[in-house]
Amino acid sequence: MLALLKRYRELLAVAVLAVVPLGVFFAHARHPSDRTALDRLVLAATSPIEKAVDWAVTGTLDGFRSWAALRGARERAVELSREVNRLRTENDALVQIRGENERLERLLAFARSRPAERGIGARVIGTRMDPKGLQLVTVDRGADDGLRRMMPVVSGEGVVGRVHTVSGRSADVLLLTDRNSSIAVRVDRSRARANVRGQGGPGPARLEHALRSDDLLEGDALVTSGTDGVFPRGLPVGTVTRVRRAGYGLYQAAEVVPAVDVNRLEEVLVLVSSDPAPTSPAAAKAP
Amino acid sequence: MAAFRTLLVVLLALVLLALGASLSHLLGGGAFSLSLWVPLLVWMGLEAGLVEGAAAAVAVGVVADAAAGGPMGLLAFLSVACFLAVRAAAAAVGSRGAVGFSLLAFAATMLVGLGAIVLTRYVSPAEAAPRWSLMGRVAVEAILVAVLAPAVRWLAIRVVGEPPREEPGLS
């Protein structure tokens, strides 16, 4: 018997190697309720091996899949980084264009709201805002485009200033914040008259010649009165802040926050023709 | 030494399983499978000793079972069956060349596929049993495996090395 086993040991080994997996397969495939004691024994014996092999194989395959998925990831990352930079630049440009578009739309809306006035659009190409000197911006339109001294300059928000000096293709605009700028205004709510004078800086302007008896409150909107011979009536100038009434004197004082932020000016409208200012004697005398 | 070679075969089978899955995903989007481990069985059937080869075939089959996620033992049994069938057929087929090896790989893949369907149908309830139409898919897989089989053999020789030759079918 032993000799027989020894003689056919290889065949027996192969037979065992073939039959055992088949037995394991049938034990696994059988419905749990149909499993015999032998099936359960086989499952109990092979389960740890199965788990270990499964863990090793699944881990290896997952690792390989991850490695395969990461192939070319660096090149892709560089490519995406370039794309992101390009899109950021493009986005910045689009934001600029959108901002410009919004400003121009406001300017256009302003121009449309005042059909009696003809304006020329101009782009700010230079600024000179010396705290102790002139507060000027230079625009890219000049005498060749029909600009003349003292023409009112506005933006979508309101009064910017007036044309100060003109050359062929450019002009300097004296801002309403300049000390030499004085604009005749009315309180929109009470129609009280006054003057707005710049203080030489981009901050608040000063309200002058507002009679002490006039109805003036903080937050009141100021518009041009049209009585200074420069600005047509009704243009927004600013908002009243810090009203001060002294115990004596004819006038009350206040600060005015300009409607236009002169530090952010980019496009303006030069009003080359406008409806005439009121010519009544009272209006002419008034500030 | 035989145990070390068996370990190398198992590791190579693992790599081939991963490669097959990746190729199948990349080329066919999972429309077909690619059992690149079957040519490894063919190579063992041609080159390895009976017991060493059968043991390695079981190990490869166990790994394939784990990777396939099917019932344990199915591919292990079919691997041994495939290994023995190749040993039996090798004498009849001129299998030393690339063409002969590819033909054997084709036949082995068909055998494994057919065996898997038959055995699964045998143990499954009728409504869950795999259909015979799957044989078309198996045939496509067998053709692809046959095309890639020489590369697998080249890899097996480089990784595992030439086992001691013996006349197939005599043991």
Boltz contact constraints between the chains, C-beta under 6 A:
constraints:
  - contact:
      token1: [A, 10]
      token2: [B, 50]
      max_distance: 6.0
  - contact:
      token1: [A, 10]
      token2: [B, 51]
      max_distance: 6.0
  - contact:
      token1: [A, 10]
      token2: [B, 171]
      max_distance: 6.0
  - contact:
      token1: [A, 13]
      token2: [B, 51]
      max_distance: 6.0
  - contact:
      token1: [A, 14]
      token2: [B, 54]
      max_distance: 6.0
  - contact:
      token1: [A, 17]
      token2: [B, 54]
      max_distance: 6.0
  - contact:
      token1: [A, 17]
      token2: [B, 58]
      max_distance: 6.0
  - contact:
      token1: [A, 17]
      token2: [B, 80]
      max_distance: 6.0
  - contact:
      token1: [A, 18]
      token2: [B, 80]
      max_distance: 6.0
  - contact:
      token1: [A, 21]
      token2: [B, 73]
      max_distance: 6.0
  - contact:
      token1: [A, 21]
      token2: [B, 76]
      max_distance: 6.0
  - contact:
      token1: [A, 21]
      token2: [B, 77]
      max_distance: 6.0
  - contact:
      token1: [A, 22]
      token2: [B, 77]
      max_distance: 6.0
  - contact:
      token1: [A, 24]
      token2: [B, 72]
      max_distance: 6.0
  - contact:
      token1: [A, 24]
      token2: [B, 73]
      max_distance: 6.0
  - contact:
      token1: [A, 25]
      token2: [B, 71]
      max_distance: 6.0
  - contact:
      token1: [A, 25]
      token2: [B, 73]
      max_distance: 6.0
  - contact:
      token1: [A, 25]
      token2: [B, 74]
      max_distance: 6.0
  - contact:
      token1: [A, 25]
      token2: [B, 77]
      max_distance: 6.0
  - contact:
      token1: [A, 28]
      token2: [B, 71]
      max_distance: 6.0
  - contact:
      token1: [A, 28]
      token2: [B, 72]
      max_distance: 6.0
  - contact:
      token1: [A, 29]
      token2: [B, 71]
      max_distance: 6.0
  - contact:
      token1: [A, 29]
      token2: [B, 123]
      max_distance: 6.0
  - contact:
      token1: [A, 50]
      token2: [B, 72]
      max_distance: 6.0
  - contact:
      token1: [A, 53]
      token2: [B, 62]
      max_distance: 6.0
  - contact:
      token1: [A, 53]
      token2: [B, 66]
      max_distance: 6.0
  - contact:
      token1: [A, 54]
      token2: [B, 66]
      max_distance: 6.0
  - contact:
      token1: [A, 57]
      token2: [B, 63]
      max_distance: 6.0
  - contact:
      token1: [A, 57]
      token2: [B, 66]
      max_distance: 6.0
  - contact:
      token1: [A, 57]
      token2: [B, 67]
      max_distance: 6.0
  - contact:
      token1: [A, 60]
      token2: [B, 14]
      max_distance: 6.0
  - contact:
      token1: [A, 61]
      token2: [B, 18]
      max_distance: 6.0
  - contact:
      token1: [A, 64]
      token2: [B, 18]
      max_distance: 6.0
  - contact:
      token1: [A, 68]
      token2: [B, 22]
      max_distance: 6.0
